[in-house]
């Protein structure tokens, strides 16, 4: 079960604070895009996510994107928010996360992944050996495959809560 479990769950990306990160020795974040920072396929940021990104940067937290999406989707978004990126990183395989971490210039014990899906983000981070900060999705999923994954995630999330995990 542990490969599917997040290190910590958050109501949204903006619930992750610099204080939480410092307390856990995290100096850098690898970020998922779709339904973590913005809607699927969108290049737009909500105000609370834009403010959160500014807060992280102003606090000295290094940021990079690692997305399973293609370069034509990820690169413009990364440029807009001013961060490095790795596209088509094939999560849950850990190789794309390793490339993103190297771009950040930190060790594995100083980085965490922020994402919204257990079967890509949590499993990928756990396979790579870094903490996963799992956020509740920003929007309702429209893709049938992702909606199916959300149904399959439910028992795992119940198990997380039953074992004492909380949502910050």
Secondary structure, DSSP 4 states (H G I P E B T S, - for coil): -GGG--SEEESSGGG--HHHHHHTT--EEEE--BTTTB-TT-----HHHHHHHHHHHHTT-EEEEE-SS-HHHHHHHHHHHT-EEE-S--TTSSHHHHHHHHHHT--GGGEEEEES-IIIIIHHHHHHT-EEEEE--SS---SHHHHHHHHHHHHHHHHHHHTT--B-
